[in-house]
Amino acid sequence: MPKDSKELLANFQNVPYNMVRAVMDANSTRKDFIAGSIVARIPKVVGMYHLVMRVGSDNFRASAVQGIMKRIKARGIEVVIYEPIYTGGSFFNSRVLTNLDDFKGLADVIVVNRLADEVNDVRGRVVSTRDLFGGD
């Protein structure tokens, strides 16, 4: 993830830059792959289930799903976000919902960082950014 690459650069000056660049390229390729698999489903609305990377975090700035969101929105697909602890109403011009049932009702595809019991009832519409091939 971007923060990890920056940390490598900052803390380990002896790590060859091409290794760090390879990590950054791999992260970009992963986001391209995930966004492409979502777009291939031809959704009208994509839901992002949480902006934070880890349970208990409130850091939205470094969220990896932002890159996926941008790629999907660039294809003209609406993105909505379920984030009950966010009070801003919108995030990067996407609606933020705090009601899970409303979110599930709107989203044709739901992107999760990690699978959660809350979305088991819509599992057929869920794409995990951590489990690209369905074994999570």
C-alpha positions in Angstrom: 0.0 0.0 0.0 1.2 3.6 -0.6 1.9 4.3 3.1 4.1 1.1 3.3 6.1 2.2 0.2 6.6 5.6 1.7 7.8 4.0 4.9 10.3 1.8 3.0 11.7 4.9 1.3 11.9 6.9 4.5 13.3 4.2 6.9 15.4 2.0 4.7 17.7 4.1 2.5 19.6 1.0 1.5 16.6 -0.7 -0.1 17.0 -0.3 -3.8 14.5 2.1 -5.3 13.6 -0.4 -8.0 12.3 -2.8 -5.4 10.1 0.0 -3.9 8.9 1.0 -7.4 8.0 -2.7 -8.1 5.8 -2.7 -4.9 4.2 0.5 -6.0 3.6 -0.8 -9.5 2.1 -4.0 -8.1 -0.3 -2.0 -6.0 -1.4 0.0 -9.0 -1.9 -3.2 -11.0 -4.0 -4.7 -8.2 -6.3 -1.7 -8.2 -6.6 -1.8 -12.0 -7.5 -5.5 -11.8 -10.1 -5.0 -9.1 -11.7 -2.0 -10.8 -11.7 -3.9 -14.1 -13.4 -6.9 -12.6 -16.1 -4.6 -11.0 -16.6 -2.6 -14.3 -17.0 -5.9 -16.2 -20.2 -6.6 -14.1 -21.7 -3.5 -15.7 -23.1 -2.0 -12.5 -25.0 1.2 -12.4 -24.0 1.9 -8.7 -20.9 0.5 -6.9 -20.9 0.6 -3.1 -17.7 0.9 -1.1 -18.2 -0.8 2.3 -16.2 1.4 4.6 -13.3 3.7 3.7 -11.0 2.7 6.5 -8.4 -0.1 6.1 -8.7 -1.6 9.6 -11.5 -2.0 12.0 -11.4 0.7 14.6 -9.4 3.1 12.4 -10.8 6.6 11.5 -8.1 7.4 8.9 -9.8 7.9 5.5 -6.9 9.8 3.9 -4.7 6.8 3.1 -7.5 4.4 2.3 -6.6 2.1 -0.6 -10.1 1.9 -1.9 -9.8 5.5 -3.0 -7.8 4.4 -6.1 -10.4 1.8 -6.9 -13.1 4.4 -6.5 -11.4 6.8 -8.9 -11.0 4.2 -11.5 -14.6 3.2 -11.3 -15.9 6.8 -11.4 -13.6 7.5 -14.4 -15.8 5.0 -16.3 -18.9 7.0 -15.4 -20.2 4.6 -12.8 -21.8 6.1 -9.6 -20.1 5.2 -6.4 -21.8 5.3 -3.0 -20.0 4.7 0.3 -21.2 3.1 3.5 -19.2 4.6 6.4 -21.2 5.0 9.6 -18.5 7.0 11.4 -18.1 9.6 8.6 -20.2 12.7 9.1 -19.3 14.7 5.9 -22.3 13.6 3.7 -20.0 13.1 0.7 -16.4 11.9 0.1 -14.7 12.9 -3.1 -18.1 13.7 -4.6 -19.6 10.3 -3.7 -22.6 10.0 -1.3 -21.8 8.6 2.1 -24.5 6.6 3.7 -24.8 5.6 7.3 -27.7 3.2 7.0 -26.5 -0.2 5.9 -29.9 -1.3 4.5 -30.1 1.8 2.3 -26.5 1.1 1.1 -27.3 -2.5 0.2 -30.4 -1.4 -1.6 -28.5 1.0 -3.8 -25.4 -0.9 -4.7 -25.3 -3.4 -7.6 -21.7 -4.4 -6.5 -20.3 -3.9 -3.0 -16.6 -3.6 -2.5 -15.2 -4.7 0.8 -11.7 -4.6 2.2 -12.4 -7.8 4.2 -15.5 -10.0 4.2 -17.9 -9.1 7.0 -20.9 -10.8 8.5 -22.9 -7.6 7.7 -22.8 -8.3 4.0 -23.3 -12.0 4.0 -26.9 -11.6 2.9 -25.7 -9.9 -0.3 -22.6 -12.1 -0.8 -23.3 -12.6 -4.5 -22.7 -8.8 -5.1 -19.6 -8.6 -3.0 -16.0 -8.1 -4.3 -13.2 -8.3 -1.8 -10.0 -6.3 -2.3 -8.1 -8.8 -0.2 -9.5 -11.9 -1.7 -9.3 -11.6 -5.5 -10.1 -15.2 -6.2 -12.9 -16.1 -3.7 -11.1 -18.0 -1.0 -11.4 -15.5 1.9 
